[in-house]
Amino acid sequence: MRIACFADAHIGAYGTKIDPDTGLNARLVDYVNTLRFVTTDARLRGADELLFAGDLFKSAHPTPTEIVMANDALKDIWTYAISGNHDLPRGAGEMSALAPLSSLQLREIPDLVDLGFSSLDGQLALLPYPNRAQLAAGLEDYHKLSPAEADNLVAAHVTSVLRGLAAQLVPSKPSVLLAHIAIDTAEVGAESSIMLGRDITIPLSAIPEEFTFAVLGHIHKPQDFRNYGRPNVFYCGSIERLDFGEQDEEKS
């Protein structure tokens, strides 16, 4: 089994430069072309699956043009996807920005699915970014909590979900965790302009060791945690430079 992974595409219009060939925002065209490269490269490398770890769009309300272009770029490879914080709706009853994309096998709640190719079976656990709006609607007195208390409550909820997913694994089969979350030991890099506001952070130890690999989105700097004894836990990093703060960072 060969699996390709990517995250944090952040497709959208940035700046005012216009692409002369299409009449569209030039950076939007750049992002979509990079996404198309990712899917093409995955196929050329013989990947059976493409895993997307969240934040496909810049905004929770992408334009119809952005949706169509992204859907077209992803249509030729089987892609499991989870929602990132930029994809999530702002209201409890709204749909994710990824919902209209027919090319994605989208999971908007934690889930465990089987992957099977040739003689090797695998397991994929999916953990989207926690939806604060849904949690607030479902937890009594959530609105009375301080920001720090609310963040700690959500982090504890995420940790509990991770333990629950790991408990369902078949030990004899390889497994991959696909999650959009911040780890306390991660190197954030220069992405402050795109990651504004509060965040949910869990300790590296909260990633269950039962998973063969843990593929994470949300942090734009590609990295693994081998220096912490967890080389099988890694961030894909963003596929494009999002602003001048990231212009010297390697992307993946």
CYANA upper distance limits for C-alpha pairs under 8 A (distance plus 0.5 A):
  1 MET  CA     47 ALA  CA      8.04
  1 MET  CA     48 ASP  CA      7.04
  1 MET  CA    117 PHE  CA      6.90
  1 MET  CA    120 LEU  CA      7.35
  2 ARG  CA     46 GLY  CA      7.26
  2 ARG  CA     47 ALA  CA      5.23
  2 ARG  CA     48 ASP  CA      6.11
  2 ARG  CA     49 GLU  CA      7.55
  3 ILE  CA     47 ALA  CA      5.60
  3 ILE  CA     48 ASP  CA      6.41
  3 ILE  CA     49 GLU  CA      5.50
  3 ILE  CA     50 LEU  CA      6.47
  3 ILE  CA     51 LEU  CA      7.77
  4 ALA  CA     42 ALA  CA      6.34
  4 ALA  CA     47 ALA  CA      6.42
  4 ALA  CA     48 ASP  CA      8.48
  4 ALA  CA     49 GLU  CA      6.79
  4 ALA  CA     50 LEU  CA      5.32
  4 ALA  CA     51 LEU  CA      6.71
  5 CYS  CA     50 LEU  CA      6.11
  5 CYS  CA     51 LEU  CA      5.16
  5 CYS  CA     52 PHE  CA      6.46
  5 CYS  CA     53 ALA  CA      8.10
  5 CYS  CA    215 VAL  CA      7.99
  5 CYS  CA    236 CYS  CA      7.36
  6 PHE  CA     38 VAL  CA      8.32
  6 PHE  CA     50 LEU  CA      8.26
  6 PHE  CA     51 LEU  CA      6.93
  6 PHE  CA     52 PHE  CA      5.71
  6 PHE  CA     53 ALA  CA      6.87
  6 PHE  CA    217 GLY  CA      8.34
  6 PHE  CA    236 CYS  CA      6.01
  6 PHE  CA    237 GLY  CA      7.84
  6 PHE  CA    238 SER  CA      7.97
  6 PHE  CA    239 ILE  CA      7.69
  6 PHE  CA    252 SER  CA      8.01
  7 ALA  CA     52 PHE  CA      5.89
  7 ALA  CA     53 ALA  CA      5.23
  7 ALA  CA     54 GLY  CA      6.11
  7 ALA  CA     55 ASP  CA      7.23
  7 ALA  CA     56 LEU  CA      7.87
  7 ALA  CA    216 LEU  CA      8.28
  7 ALA  CA    217 GLY  CA      5.78
  7 ALA  CA    218 HIS  CA      7.93
  7 ALA  CA    236 CYS  CA      6.46
  7 ALA  CA    237 GLY  CA      6.77
  7 ALA  CA    238 SER  CA      6.20
  7 ALA  CA    239 ILE  CA      7.43
  8 ASP  CA     53 ALA  CA      7.72
  8 ASP  CA     54 GLY  CA      6.43
  8 ASP  CA     55 ASP  CA      5.20
  8 ASP  CA     56 LEU  CA      6.37
  8 ASP  CA     57 PHE  CA      8.49
  8 ASP  CA    217 GLY  CA      6.98
  8 ASP  CA    218 HIS  CA      6.97
  8 ASP  CA    220 HIS  CA      7.43
  8 ASP  CA    237 GLY  CA      7.32
  8 ASP  CA    238 SER  CA      5.12
  8 ASP  CA    239 ILE  CA      7.12
  9 ALA  CA     31 TYR  CA      7.57
  9 ALA  CA     35 LEU  CA      7.66
  9 ALA  CA     55 ASP  CA      6.67
  9 ALA  CA     56 LEU  CA      5.34
  9 ALA  CA     57 PHE  CA      7.03
  9 ALA  CA     58 LYS  CA      8.50
  9 ALA  CA    238 SER  CA      6.45
  9 ALA  CA    239 ILE  CA      6.19
  9 ALA  CA    240 GLU  CA      7.22
 10 HIS  CA     31 TYR  CA      8.18
 10 HIS  CA     55 ASP  CA      6.28
 10 HIS  CA     56 LEU  CA      5.56
 10 HIS  CA     57 PHE  CA      4.70
 10 HIS  CA     58 LYS  CA      4.77
 10 HIS  CA     59 SER  CA      8.31
 10 HIS  CA     86 HIS  CA      8.50
 10 HIS  CA    242 LEU  CA      8.27
 11 ILE  CA     28 LEU  CA      6.79
 11 ILE  CA     31 TYR  CA      6.12
 11 ILE  CA     32 VAL  CA      7.28
 11 ILE  CA     56 LEU  CA      6.57
 11 ILE  CA     57 PHE  CA      4.89
 11 ILE  CA     58 LYS  CA      5.80
 11 ILE  CA     66 GLU  CA      7.69
 11 ILE  CA     70 ALA  CA      8.43
 12 GLY  CA     27 ARG  CA      8.01
 12 GLY  CA     28 LEU  CA      5.67
 12 GLY  CA     31 TYR  CA      8.02
 12 GLY  CA     57 PHE  CA      6.69
 12 GLY  CA     58 LYS  CA      5.71
 12 GLY  CA     59 SER  CA      7.86
 12 GLY  CA     62 PRO  CA      7.84
 12 GLY  CA     66 GLU  CA      7.27
 13 ALA  CA     25 ASN  CA      6.17
 13 ALA  CA     26 ALA  CA      8.15
 13 ALA  CA     27 ARG  CA      6.52
 13 ALA  CA     28 LEU  CA      5.33
 14 TYR  CA     25 ASN  CA      7.70
 14 TYR  CA     26 ALA  CA      8.43
 14 TYR  CA     27 ARG  CA      6.22
 14 TYR  CA     28 LEU  CA      7.37
 15 GLY  CA     25 ASN  CA      8.25
 15 GLY  CA     27 ARG  CA      7.95
 16 THR  CA     25 ASN  CA      7.20
 16 THR  CA     26 ALA  CA      8.33
 17 LYS  CA     25 ASN  CA      6.51
 17 LYS  CA     26 ALA  CA      5.99
 17 LYS  CA     27 ARG  CA      8.05
 18 ILE  CA     23 GLY  CA      6.39
 18 ILE  CA     24 LEU  CA      6.13
 18 ILE  CA     25 ASN  CA      5.16
 18 ILE  CA     26 ALA  CA      5.30
 19 ASP  CA     23 GLY  CA      5.84
 19 ASP  CA     24 LEU  CA      6.01
 19 ASP  CA     25 ASN  CA      6.40
 19 ASP  CA     26 ALA  CA      4.91
 19 ASP  CA     29 VAL  CA      7.84
 20 PRO  CA     24 LEU  CA      8.33
 24 LEU  CA     28 LEU  CA      7.73
 24 LEU  CA     29 VAL  CA      7.51
 25 ASN  CA     29 VAL  CA      7.04
 26 ALA  CA     30 ASP  CA      6.85
 27 ARG  CA     31 TYR  CA      6.69
 28 LEU  CA     32 VAL  CA      6.79
 28 LEU  CA     66 GLU  CA      8.47
 29 VAL  CA     33 ASN  CA      6.54
 30 ASP  CA     34 THR  CA      6.68
 31 TYR  CA     35 LEU  CA      6.73
 31 TYR  CA    240 GLU  CA      7.12
 32 VAL  CA     36 ARG  CA      6.64
 32 VAL  CA     69 MET  CA      7.35
 32 VAL  CA     70 ALA  CA      6.96
 32 VAL  CA     73 ALA  CA      7.59
 33 ASN  CA     37 PHE  CA      6.71
 34 THR  CA     38 VAL  CA      6.84
 34 THR  CA    239 ILE  CA      7.52
 34 THR  CA    240 GLU  CA      7.58
 35 LEU  CA     39 THR  CA      7.04
 35 LEU  CA     70 ALA  CA      8.17
 35 LEU  CA     73 ALA  CA      6.97
 35 LEU  CA     74 LEU  CA      8.22
 35 LEU  CA    239 ILE  CA      8.12
 36 ARG  CA     40 THR  CA      6.67
 36 ARG  CA     73 ALA  CA      5.39
 36 ARG  CA     74 LEU  CA      7.53
 37 PHE  CA     41 ASP  CA      6.36
 38 VAL  CA     42 ALA  CA      6.62
 39 THR  CA     43 ARG  CA      6.89
 39 THR  CA     50 LEU  CA      8.16
 39 THR  CA     73 ALA  CA      7.75
 39 THR  CA     74 LEU  CA      6.90
 39 THR  CA     76 ASP  CA      8.09
 39 THR  CA     77 ILE  CA      7.34
 40 THR  CA     44 LEU  CA      6.76
 41 ASP  CA     45 ARG  CA      6.65
 42 ALA  CA     46 GLY  CA      7.00
 42 ALA  CA     47 ALA  CA      5.89
 42 ALA  CA     50 LEU  CA      7.58
 43 ARG  CA     47 ALA  CA      6.03
 43 ARG  CA     48 ASP  CA      8.34
 43 ARG  CA     77 ILE  CA      7.72
 48 ASP  CA     78 TRP  CA      8.02
 48 ASP  CA    117 PHE  CA      8.26
 49 GLU  CA     77 ILE  CA      7.66
 49 GLU  CA     78 TRP  CA      6.13
 49 GLU  CA     79 THR  CA      6.56
 49 GLU  CA     80 TYR  CA      8.06
 50 LEU  CA     77 ILE  CA      7.42
 50 LEU  CA     78 TRP  CA      6.71
 50 LEU  CA     79 THR  CA      5.16
 50 LEU  CA     80 TYR  CA      7.00
 51 LEU  CA     79 THR  CA      6.12
 51 LEU  CA     80 TYR  CA      5.60
 51 LEU  CA     81 ALA  CA      6.57
 51 LEU  CA    178 LEU  CA      8.01
 52 PHE  CA     79 THR  CA      7.44
 52 PHE  CA     80 TYR  CA      6.71
 52 PHE  CA     81 ALA  CA      5.18
 52 PHE  CA     82 ILE  CA      7.11
 52 PHE  CA    178 LEU  CA      8.36
 53 ALA  CA     81 ALA  CA      6.70
 53 ALA  CA     82 ILE  CA      6.25
 53 ALA  CA     83 SER  CA      7.87
 53 ALA  CA     84 GLY  CA      7.70
 53 ALA  CA    128 PRO  CA      8.46
 53 ALA  CA    178 LEU  CA      6.54
 53 ALA  CA    179 ALA  CA      6.44
 53 ALA  CA    180 HIS  CA      6.27
 53 ALA  CA    215 VAL  CA      7.79
 53 ALA  CA    216 LEU  CA      6.58
 53 ALA  CA    217 GLY  CA      5.29
 53 ALA  CA    218 HIS  CA      8.31
 54 GLY  CA     81 ALA  CA      7.25
 54 GLY  CA     82 ILE  CA      5.75
 54 GLY  CA     83 SER  CA      5.22
 54 GLY  CA     84 GLY  CA      4.49
 54 GLY  CA     85 ASN  CA      8.09
 54 GLY  CA     87 ASP  CA      7.90
 54 GLY  CA    128 PRO  CA      7.81
 54 GLY  CA    129 TYR  CA      8.41
 54 GLY  CA    179 ALA  CA      8.35
 54 GLY  CA    180 HIS  CA      6.46
 54 GLY  CA    217 GLY  CA      6.51
 54 GLY  CA    218 HIS  CA      7.66
 55 ASP  CA     83 SER  CA      6.85
 55 ASP  CA     84 GLY  CA      4.90
 55 ASP  CA     85 ASN  CA      6.99
 55 ASP  CA     86 HIS  CA      5.82
 55 ASP  CA     87 ASP  CA      6.06
 55 ASP  CA    217 GLY  CA      8.44
 55 ASP  CA    218 HIS  CA      7.91
 56 LEU  CA     83 SER  CA      8.47
 56 LEU  CA     84 GLY  CA      8.09
 56 LEU  CA     86 HIS  CA      8.26
 56 LEU  CA     87 ASP  CA      7.30
 56 LEU  CA     98 LEU  CA      8.06
 57 PHE  CA     62 PRO  CA      7.10
 57 PHE  CA     86 HIS  CA      7.12
 57 PHE  CA     87 ASP  CA      6.79
 57 PHE  CA     97 ALA  CA      8.05
 58 LYS  CA     62 PRO  CA      7.90
 58 LYS  CA     86 HIS  CA      6.76
 58 LYS  CA     87 ASP  CA      8.28
 59 SER  CA     86 HIS  CA      6.21
 59 SER  CA     87 ASP  CA      7.06
 59 SER  CA     97 ALA  CA      8.45
 60 ALA  CA     86 HIS  CA      6.03
 60 ALA  CA     87 ASP  CA      5.15
 60 ALA  CA     88 LEU  CA      6.26
 60 ALA  CA     89 PRO  CA      6.36
 60 ALA  CA     90 ARG  CA      8.27
 60 ALA  CA     96 SER  CA      7.60
 60 ALA  CA     97 ALA  CA      5.86
 61 HIS  CA     87 ASP  CA      8.44
 61 HIS  CA     89 PRO  CA      8.49
 61 HIS  CA     97 ALA  CA      6.60
 62 PRO  CA     66 GLU  CA      6.51
 62 PRO  CA     67 ILE  CA      6.99
 62 PRO  CA     97 ALA  CA      7.23
 63 THR  CA     67 ILE  CA      6.87
 64 PRO  CA     68 VAL  CA      6.67
 65 THR  CA     69 MET  CA      6.61
 66 GLU  CA     70 ALA  CA      6.57
 67 ILE  CA     71 ASN  CA      6.53
 67 ILE  CA    100 PRO  CA      7.97
 67 ILE  CA    101 LEU  CA      7.43
 68 VAL  CA     72 ASP  CA      6.62
 68 VAL  CA    101 LEU  CA      8.40
 69 MET  CA     73 ALA  CA      6.80
 70 ALA  CA     74 LEU  CA      6.88
 70 ALA  CA    101 LEU  CA      8.42
 71 ASN  CA     75 LYS  CA      6.55
 71 ASN  CA    101 LEU  CA      5.97
 71 ASN  CA    102 SER  CA      7.45
 71 ASN  CA    103 SER  CA      6.36
 72 ASP  CA    103 SER  CA      8.32
 74 LEU  CA     79 THR  CA      8.06
 74 LEU  CA    103 SER  CA      6.52
 74 LEU  CA    104 LEU  CA      8.05
 75 LYS  CA    103 SER  CA      5.39
 75 LYS  CA    104 LEU  CA      8.43
 76 ASP  CA    103 SER  CA      8.48
 78 TRP  CA    103 SER  CA      8.09
 78 TRP  CA    104 LEU  CA      7.82
 78 TRP  CA    105 GLN  CA      8.09
 79 THR  CA    103 SER  CA      7.74
 79 THR  CA    104 LEU  CA      5.87
 79 THR  CA    105 GLN  CA      6.39
 80 TYR  CA    104 LEU  CA      6.50
 80 TYR  CA    105 GLN  CA      5.09
 80 TYR  CA    106 LEU  CA      6.47
 80 TYR  CA    107 ARG  CA      8.21
 81 ALA  CA    104 LEU  CA      6.74
 81 ALA  CA    105 GLN  CA      6.42
 81 ALA  CA    106 LEU  CA      5.32
 81 ALA  CA    107 ARG  CA      6.83
 82 ILE  CA    106 LEU  CA      6.33
 82 ILE  CA    107 ARG  CA      5.81
 82 ILE  CA    108 GLU  CA      6.57
 82 ILE  CA    126 LEU  CA      7.28
 82 ILE  CA    127 LEU  CA      7.37
 82 ILE  CA    128 PRO  CA      5.49
 82 ILE  CA    129 TYR  CA      8.37
 82 ILE  CA    178 LEU  CA      8.27
 82 ILE  CA    179 ALA  CA      7.92
 82 ILE  CA    180 HIS  CA      8.08
 83 SER  CA     87 ASP  CA      6.03
 83 SER  CA     88 LEU  CA      6.87
 83 SER  CA     96 SER  CA      7.59
 83 SER  CA     98 LEU  CA      7.51
 83 SER  CA    106 LEU  CA      8.37
 83 SER  CA    107 ARG  CA      7.96
 83 SER  CA    108 GLU  CA      6.68
 83 SER  CA    128 PRO  CA      5.58
 83 SER  CA    129 TYR  CA      6.70
 83 SER  CA    180 HIS  CA      8.02
 84 GLY  CA     88 LEU  CA      6.95
 84 GLY  CA    128 PRO  CA      6.68
 84 GLY  CA    129 TYR  CA      5.63
 84 GLY  CA    180 HIS  CA      6.27
 84 GLY  CA    217 GLY  CA      8.24
 84 GLY  CA    218 HIS  CA      7.62
 85 ASN  CA    129 TYR  CA      6.20
 85 ASN  CA    130 PRO  CA      8.29
 85 ASN  CA    131 ASN  CA      8.37
 85 ASN  CA    180 HIS  CA      8.43
 87 ASP  CA     96 SER  CA      6.25
 87 ASP  CA     97 ALA  CA      5.51
 87 ASP  CA     98 LEU  CA      7.11
 88 LEU  CA     95 MET  CA      8.06
 88 LEU  CA     96 SER  CA      5.48
 88 LEU  CA     97 ALA  CA      7.00
 88 LEU  CA    131 ASN  CA      7.40
 89 PRO  CA     94 GLU  CA      6.07
 89 PRO  CA     95 MET  CA      6.44
 89 PRO  CA     96 SER  CA      5.84
 89 PRO  CA     97 ALA  CA      7.58
 90 ARG  CA     94 GLU  CA      7.72
 90 ARG  CA    133 ALA  CA      7.06
 91 GLY  CA    133 ALA  CA      6.18
 91 GLY  CA    134 GLN  CA      8.15
 92 ALA  CA    133 ALA  CA      5.31
 92 ALA  CA    134 GLN  CA      5.21
 92 ALA  CA    137 ALA  CA      7.35
 93 GLY  CA    134 GLN  CA      8.36
 95 MET  CA     99 ALA  CA      6.97
 96 SER  CA    108 GLU  CA      8.28
 98 LEU  CA    104 LEU  CA      8.48
 98 LEU  CA    106 LEU  CA      7.94
 99 ALA  CA    106 LEU  CA      7.78
107 ARG  CA    111 ASP  CA      7.58
107 ARG  CA    126 LEU  CA      7.46
107 ARG  CA    128 PRO  CA      7.88
108 GLU  CA    128 PRO  CA      6.56
109 ILE  CA    126 LEU  CA      8.28
109 ILE  CA    127 LEU  CA      7.30
109 ILE  CA    128 PRO  CA      6.89
110 PRO  CA    125 ALA  CA      7.91
110 PRO  CA    126 LEU  CA      5.90
110 PRO  CA    127 LEU  CA      5.21
110 PRO  CA    128 PRO  CA      7.06
110 PRO  CA    161 VAL  CA      8.04
111 ASP  CA    125 ALA  CA      6.28
111 ASP  CA    126 LEU  CA      5.72
111 ASP  CA    127 LEU  CA      7.47
111 ASP  CA    165 LEU  CA      8.00
112 LEU  CA    123 GLN  CA      7.50
112 LEU  CA    124 LEU  CA      6.14
112 LEU  CA    125 ALA  CA      4.88
112 LEU  CA    126 LEU  CA      6.76
112 LEU  CA    165 LEU  CA      7.38
112 LEU  CA    168 GLN  CA      8.48
113 VAL  CA    123 GLN  CA      6.37
113 VAL  CA    124 LEU  CA      5.76
113 VAL  CA    125 ALA  CA      6.99
114 ASP  CA    121 ASP  CA      7.73
114 ASP  CA    122 GLY  CA      6.40
114 ASP  CA    123 GLN  CA      5.14
114 ASP  CA    124 LEU  CA      6.70
115 LEU  CA    121 ASP  CA      6.26
115 LEU  CA    122 GLY  CA      5.17
115 LEU  CA    123 GLN  CA      6.00
115 LEU  CA    124 LEU  CA      7.27
116 GLY  CA    120 LEU  CA      6.64
116 GLY  CA    121 ASP  CA      4.79
116 GLY  CA    122 GLY  CA      6.37
117 PHE  CA    121 ASP  CA      6.81
121 ASP  CA    173 LYS  CA      6.79
121 ASP  CA    174 PRO  CA      7.80
122 GLY  CA    173 LYS  CA      6.12
122 GLY  CA    174 PRO  CA      5.57
122 GLY  CA    175 SER  CA      6.04
122 GLY  CA    176 VAL  CA      8.33
123 GLN  CA    169 LEU  CA      7.89
123 GLN  CA    173 LYS  CA      7.39
123 GLN  CA    174 PRO  CA      6.81
123 GLN  CA    175 SER  CA      4.97
123 GLN  CA    176 VAL  CA      6.75
124 LEU  CA    175 SER  CA      6.24
124 LEU  CA    176 VAL  CA      5.43
124 LEU  CA    177 LEU  CA      6.43
124 LEU  CA    178 LEU  CA      7.69
125 ALA  CA    165 LEU  CA      7.17
125 ALA  CA    175 SER  CA      8.05
125 ALA  CA    176 VAL  CA      6.69
125 ALA  CA    177 LEU  CA      5.20
125 ALA  CA    178 LEU  CA      6.53
126 LEU  CA    177 LEU  CA      6.60
126 LEU  CA    178 LEU  CA      5.43
126 LEU  CA    179 ALA  CA      6.52
127 LEU  CA    162 LEU  CA      8.45
127 LEU  CA    177 LEU  CA      8.12
127 LEU  CA    178 LEU  CA      6.63
127 LEU  CA    179 ALA  CA      5.08
127 LEU  CA    180 HIS  CA      7.17
128 PRO  CA    179 ALA  CA      6.29
128 PRO  CA    180 HIS  CA      6.06
128 PRO  CA    181 ILE  CA      8.48
129 TYR  CA    179 ALA  CA      7.77
129 TYR  CA    180 HIS  CA      5.62
129 TYR  CA    181 ILE  CA      6.65
130 PRO  CA    135 LEU  CA      8.48
130 PRO  CA    154 VAL  CA      7.92
130 PRO  CA    158 VAL  CA      7.91
131 ASN  CA    135 LEU  CA      6.81
132 ARG  CA    136 ALA  CA      6.41
133 ALA  CA    137 ALA  CA      6.74
134 GLN  CA    138 GLY  CA      6.68
135 LEU  CA    139 LEU  CA      6.42
136 ALA  CA    140 GLU  CA      8.17
136 ALA  CA    142 TYR  CA      6.03
136 ALA  CA    143 HIS  CA      7.30
141 ASP  CA    145 LEU  CA      7.65
142 TYR  CA    150 ALA  CA      7.55
145 LEU  CA    149 GLU  CA      6.15
145 LEU  CA    150 ALA  CA      6.16
146 SER  CA    150 ALA  CA      6.58
147 PRO  CA    151 ASP  CA      6.64
148 ALA  CA    152 ASN  CA      6.66
149 GLU  CA    153 LEU  CA      6.63
150 ALA  CA    154 VAL  CA      6.76
151 ASP  CA    155 ALA  CA      6.61
151 ASP  CA    199 ASP  CA      7.93
151 ASP  CA    200 ILE  CA      6.43
152 ASN  CA    156 ALA  CA      6.62
152 ASN  CA    200 ILE  CA      8.33
153 LEU  CA    157 HIS  CA      6.72
154 VAL  CA    158 VAL  CA      6.70
154 VAL  CA    200 ILE  CA      7.57
155 ALA  CA    159 THR  CA      6.72
155 ALA  CA    200 ILE  CA      6.47
155 ALA  CA    201 THR  CA      6.84
155 ALA  CA    202 ILE  CA      6.41
156 ALA  CA    160 SER  CA      6.70
157 HIS  CA    161 VAL  CA      6.76
158 VAL  CA    162 LEU  CA      6.72
158 VAL  CA    202 ILE  CA      8.48
159 THR  CA    163 ARG  CA      6.88
159 THR  CA    202 ILE  CA      7.78
159 THR  CA    206 ALA  CA      6.32
159 THR  CA    207 ILE  CA      8.33
160 SER  CA    164 GLY  CA      6.75
161 VAL  CA    165 LEU  CA      6.72
162 LEU  CA    166 ALA  CA      6.72
162 LEU  CA    206 ALA  CA      7.97
162 LEU  CA    207 ILE  CA      7.41
162 LEU  CA    208 PRO  CA      7.45
163 ARG  CA    167 ALA  CA      6.64
163 ARG  CA    208 PRO  CA      7.13
164 GLY  CA    168 GLN  CA      7.21
165 LEU  CA    169 LEU  CA      7.48
166 ALA  CA    208 PRO  CA      7.01
166 ALA  CA    210 GLU  CA      6.80
166 ALA  CA    211 PHE  CA      7.60
169 LEU  CA    173 LYS  CA      8.40
169 LEU  CA    175 SER  CA      8.17
169 LEU  CA    210 GLU  CA      8.41
171 PRO  CA    210 GLU  CA      8.15
174 PRO  CA    211 PHE  CA      7.96
174 PRO  CA    212 THR  CA      6.26
175 SER  CA    211 PHE  CA      5.80
175 SER  CA    212 THR  CA      5.58
175 SER  CA    213 PHE  CA      7.07
176 VAL  CA    211 PHE  CA      6.33
176 VAL  CA    212 THR  CA      6.38
176 VAL  CA    213 PHE  CA      5.34
176 VAL  CA    214 ALA  CA      6.13
176 VAL  CA    215 VAL  CA      7.60
177 LEU  CA    211 PHE  CA      6.94
177 LEU  CA    213 PHE  CA      6.80
177 LEU  CA    214 ALA  CA      5.02
177 LEU  CA    215 VAL  CA      6.42
177 LEU  CA    216 LEU  CA      8.46
178 LEU  CA    214 ALA  CA      6.67
178 LEU  CA    215 VAL  CA      5.47
178 LEU  CA    216 LEU  CA      6.46
179 ALA  CA    214 ALA  CA      8.13
179 ALA  CA    215 VAL  CA      6.96
179 ALA  CA    216 LEU  CA      5.48
179 ALA  CA    217 GLY  CA      6.80
180 HIS  CA    216 LEU  CA      6.07
180 HIS  CA    217 GLY  CA      5.04
180 HIS  CA    218 HIS  CA      5.98
181 ILE  CA    200 ILE  CA      7.49
181 ILE  CA    201 THR  CA      7.40
181 ILE  CA    202 ILE  CA      8.26
181 ILE  CA    216 LEU  CA      7.28
181 ILE  CA    217 GLY  CA      6.95
181 ILE  CA    218 HIS  CA      6.36
182 ALA  CA    186 ALA  CA      7.82
182 ALA  CA    199 ASP  CA      8.06
182 ALA  CA    200 ILE  CA      6.85
182 ALA  CA    201 THR  CA      5.29
182 ALA  CA    202 ILE  CA      6.90
182 ALA  CA    218 HIS  CA      6.97
182 ALA  CA    219 ILE  CA      7.27
183 ILE  CA    201 THR  CA      6.04
183 ILE  CA    202 ILE  CA      5.72
183 ILE  CA    203 PRO  CA      6.07
183 ILE  CA    204 LEU  CA      6.17
184 ASP  CA    201 THR  CA      6.40
184 ASP  CA    202 ILE  CA      6.40
184 ASP  CA    203 PRO  CA      5.63
184 ASP  CA    204 LEU  CA      7.01
185 THR  CA    203 PRO  CA      7.79
185 THR  CA    204 LEU  CA      7.28
186 ALA  CA    219 ILE  CA      8.12
186 ALA  CA    223 GLN  CA      8.44
187 GLU  CA    219 ILE  CA      8.39
187 GLU  CA    221 LYS  CA      7.54
187 GLU  CA    223 GLN  CA      8.38
188 VAL  CA    219 ILE  CA      6.52
188 VAL  CA    220 HIS  CA      7.55
188 VAL  CA    221 LYS  CA      6.90
189 GLY  CA    220 HIS  CA      7.83
189 GLY  CA    221 LYS  CA      6.46
189 GLY  CA    246 GLU  CA      8.41
190 ALA  CA    245 GLY  CA      5.78
190 ALA  CA    246 GLU  CA      6.18
191 GLU  CA    195 MET  CA      6.80
191 GLU  CA    220 HIS  CA      7.26
191 GLU  CA    242 LEU  CA      8.47
191 GLU  CA    245 GLY  CA      7.25
191 GLU  CA    246 GLU  CA      7.24
192 SER  CA    196 LEU  CA      6.75
193 SER  CA    243 ASP  CA      8.29
194 ILE  CA    242 LEU  CA      8.08
202 ILE  CA    206 ALA  CA      7.02
203 PRO  CA    207 ILE  CA      8.24
207 ILE  CA    214 ALA  CA      8.21
212 THR  CA    232 ASN  CA      7.41
213 PHE  CA    232 ASN  CA      5.42
213 PHE  CA    233 VAL  CA      6.39
214 ALA  CA    232 ASN  CA      6.80
214 ALA  CA    233 VAL  CA      5.12
214 ALA  CA    234 PHE  CA      6.88
215 VAL  CA    233 VAL  CA      6.79
215 VAL  CA    234 PHE  CA      6.05
215 VAL  CA    235 TYR  CA      6.59
215 VAL  CA    236 CYS  CA      7.46
216 LEU  CA    233 VAL  CA      8.13
216 LEU  CA    234 PHE  CA      6.53
216 LEU  CA    235 TYR  CA      5.16
216 LEU  CA    236 CYS  CA      6.92
217 GLY  CA    235 TYR  CA      6.26
217 GLY  CA    236 CYS  CA      6.80
217 GLY  CA    237 GLY  CA      7.28
218 HIS  CA    235 TYR  CA      8.37
218 HIS  CA    237 GLY  CA      8.12
219 ILE  CA    235 TYR  CA      7.18
219 ILE  CA    237 GLY  CA      6.60
219 ILE  CA    238 SER  CA      8.14
220 HIS  CA    235 TYR  CA      8.21
220 HIS  CA    236 CYS  CA      8.12
220 HIS  CA    237 GLY  CA      4.63
220 HIS  CA    238 SER  CA      5.16
221 LYS  CA    235 TYR  CA      7.72
221 LYS  CA    236 CYS  CA      8.12
221 LYS  CA    237 GLY  CA      5.17
221 LYS  CA    238 SER  CA      7.35
221 LYS  CA    249 GLU  CA      7.92
221 LYS  CA    250 GLU  CA      8.17
221 LYS  CA    251 LYS  CA      7.80
222 PRO  CA    234 PHE  CA      7.89
222 PRO  CA    235 TYR  CA      5.64
222 PRO  CA    236 CYS  CA      5.54
222 PRO  CA    237 GLY  CA      4.51
222 PRO  CA    238 SER  CA      7.94
222 PRO  CA    250 GLU  CA      8.27
222 PRO  CA    251 LYS  CA      7.42
222 PRO  CA    252 SER  CA      7.27
223 GLN  CA    234 PHE  CA      6.08
223 GLN  CA    235 TYR  CA      5.82
223 GLN  CA    236 CYS  CA      7.59
223 GLN  CA    237 GLY  CA      7.89
224 ASP  CA    230 ARG  CA      8.06
224 ASP  CA    231 PRO  CA      6.27
224 ASP  CA    232 ASN  CA      7.70
224 ASP  CA    233 VAL  CA      6.24
224 ASP  CA    234 PHE  CA      4.53
224 ASP  CA    235 TYR  CA      6.81
225 PHE  CA    229 GLY  CA      7.10
225 PHE  CA    230 ARG  CA      5.51
225 PHE  CA    231 PRO  CA      5.60
225 PHE  CA    232 ASN  CA      7.96
225 PHE  CA    233 VAL  CA      6.51
225 PHE  CA    234 PHE  CA      6.92
226 ARG  CA    230 ARG  CA      5.29
226 ARG  CA    231 PRO  CA      4.32
226 ARG  CA    232 ASN  CA      8.01
226 ARG  CA    233 VAL  CA      8.47
227 ASN  CA    231 PRO  CA      8.06
236 CYS  CA    252 SER  CA      6.96
237 GLY  CA    251 LYS  CA      6.84
237 GLY  CA    252 SER  CA      6.52
238 SER  CA    251 LYS  CA      6.50
238 SER  CA    252 SER  CA      7.00
239 ILE  CA    251 LYS  CA      5.90
239 ILE  CA    252 SER  CA      5.79
240 GLU  CA    251 LYS  CA      6.80
241 ARG  CA    246 GLU  CA      5.97
241 ARG  CA    247 GLN  CA      6.42
241 ARG  CA    249 GLU  CA      8.13
241 ARG  CA    251 LYS  CA      7.73
242 LEU  CA    246 GLU  CA      6.95
242 LEU  CA    247 GLN  CA      8.46
243 ASP  CA    247 GLN  CA      7.20
